Amino acid sequence: MGSPSDHYDVVTVGAGVAGCEAALEASKKNARVLLLEEHPQVGLPSHCSGVVSLKGLELLGLEAHSSFSQKLIHGARFYPPHGEPIEVRKKAPVALILNRMKLDQFLAKQAVAAGAELRVKTRASKFQRTSDGNLLTLGEGSKVHSEIIVDASGAGSRLPEQAGLQSPDWAQILPGLQYELVDMKEQGEVVELFFGSKRAPGFFAWSIPTGKNSARVGLASKKGNVKKFLDDLVKEQWPKAAVDATKSGSVLVAGPISRCWSPGFIVVGDAAGQVKQTTGGGIVMGGYCGKLAGIAAASAAAHHGEESERFLRNYDSLWREKFGSDLRKMGLARKLFAGLSDETLDRLFSVLRDNVSEIEEEGDMDFQGKIITRMLKKRKVAALLPRVAADAVKAIFS
Ligand SMILES: Cc1cc2nc3c(=O)[nH]c(=O)nc-3n(C[C@H](O)[C@H](O)[C@H](O)COP(=O)(O)OP(=O)(O)OC[C@H]3O[C@@H](n4cnc5c(N)ncnc54)[C@H](O)[C@@H]3O)c2cc1C
């Protein structure tokens, strides 16, 4: 058995939004918590565009006017492959653009203030169950014991497999690339989304205003050269803008794994596939599930055997109760959407154009299940289904 100094109730791997929230909640329940981050500074490097709905922010108990806030957003403008854009916009702001580095640092500070120990430049490389309990090997070879380990180490994590769980289908990760653009024409209060095989096959490109003349412009795509697609888009839309920074990242669209716990182990956030398959957005879901994971981990750490496992199992039920139904519908929408030809996309957008006010009324950035169901029930969308099926078959063989 190790010394008390390397024995914790809860060790959280990864100081992203999910890991910080888990560490914060577990600390608030008086657990002895260690928060590990492999990079020297929490929040860096950041690959994220930082779009969160105001409702989602509220779900995380966060304020729109905080150190991490950049700009309030009123809606979105969709550019179909051909033809005029469609704007979905509300009078009041609906979303916040945030500085992701500052958000993670804000949350990590809260976790530390609540009692968590933060260790940066420390990579967790291996999870093992031993006769001494649960053991995590760190990059430099030292080991820590923990009653419960929370894996919040993001896309590509291998810890779940070591704990006897499946991982999300990492083959379904889409490569993404993003520029911080400056010297742009004046930016409005909507995000812009660009669709089509010439722009971002199987996904979309985005422009997220961050200031008066600046934006995060990026894309992810199922195939092709993401850099070429992005350079072409910038040339077409903002020829006078300058690139201030470039970031690449992995957009996850695989959906969640079927089980998120095993004895002494919880997986949360991107590492568990807790991401909207339609957009790759995971700040709100990952953060909220992180809270649930932290509460469950602290309770499980204070119990043994079956009693302890009850809390971990309960975490898995609670997060699925909250997001499971919407994730299933978003997964279906993603599958239908991913193989659409430009012609079918144009037709689909023309149906959306006819239903803008309903989307403005009923749409929810985080819980998209309801609006997806309503749109799929439209006669004009149903009439497109044979085309969608034909596109899907073509996509498989292309
Ligand atoms: C280009 C792009 C744009 C995006 N835009 C948005 C958006 O606008 N809105 C939105 O909601 N979502 C967006 N996302 C998704 C969002 O960034 C993720 O869903 C979210 O970051 C998941 O949080 P997480 O805490 O699970 O993982 P992460 O944020 O990835 O955090 C994991 C942390 O663990 C650390 N780590 C990894 N391995 C180890 C290890 N072995 N030991 C110790 N530390 C480790 C990492 O350094 C990192 O700090 C975007 C993603 C990409 C790629």
The ligand as a Gaussian input file, in Angstrom:
#p B3LYP/6-31G(d) Opt

LIG

0 1
 C      -12.426000      22.279000     -33.637000
 C      -13.366000      22.021000     -32.485000
 C      -14.337000      22.950000     -32.171000
 C      -15.241000      22.692000     -31.126000
 N      -16.173000      23.640000     -30.835000
 C      -17.076000      23.411000     -29.844000
 C      -18.054000      24.388000     -29.509000
 O      -18.106000      25.468000     -30.121000
 N      -18.920000      24.111000     -28.518000
 C      -18.904000      22.932000     -27.830000
 O      -19.747000      22.712000     -26.948000
 N      -17.966000      21.987000     -28.102000
 C      -17.060000      22.213000     -29.085000
 N      -16.097000      21.277000     -29.360000
 C      -16.076000      20.042000     -28.557000
 C      -15.486000      20.335000     -27.191000
 O      -14.234000      20.981000     -27.327000
 C      -15.335000      19.016000     -26.415000
 O      -16.539000      18.303000     -26.467000
 C      -14.964000      19.295000     -24.964000
 O      -13.717000      19.932000     -24.906000
 C      -14.911000      18.002000     -24.161000
 O      -14.438000      18.272000     -22.865000
 P      -13.637000      17.171000     -22.045000
 O      -13.352000      17.789000     -20.721000
 O      -14.363000      15.886000     -22.119000
 O      -12.290000      16.934000     -22.860000
 P      -11.125000      17.943000     -23.196000
 O      -11.601000      19.327000     -23.257000
 O      -10.455000      17.372000     -24.400000
 O      -10.147000      17.834000     -21.942000
 C       -9.340000      16.715000     -21.715000
 C       -8.138000      17.166000     -20.900000
 O       -7.395000      16.023000     -20.506000
 C       -6.012000      16.243000     -20.700000
 N       -5.432000      14.904000     -20.874000
 C       -5.576000      14.082000     -21.949000
 N       -4.983000      12.893000     -21.706000
 C       -4.462000      12.980000     -20.464000
 C       -3.757000      12.052000     -19.656000
 N       -3.494000      10.803000     -20.089000
 N       -3.343000      12.455000     -18.433000
 C       -3.609000      13.712000     -17.980000
 N       -4.297000      14.620000     -18.719000
 C       -4.732000      14.252000     -19.928000
 C       -5.973000      17.130000     -21.928000
 O       -4.758000      17.834000     -21.992000
 C       -7.176000      18.040000     -21.698000
 O       -6.847000      19.165000     -20.932000
 C      -15.171000      21.497000     -30.382000
 C      -14.171000      20.561000     -30.693000
 C      -13.278000      20.824000     -31.718000
 C      -12.208000      19.823000     -32.036000

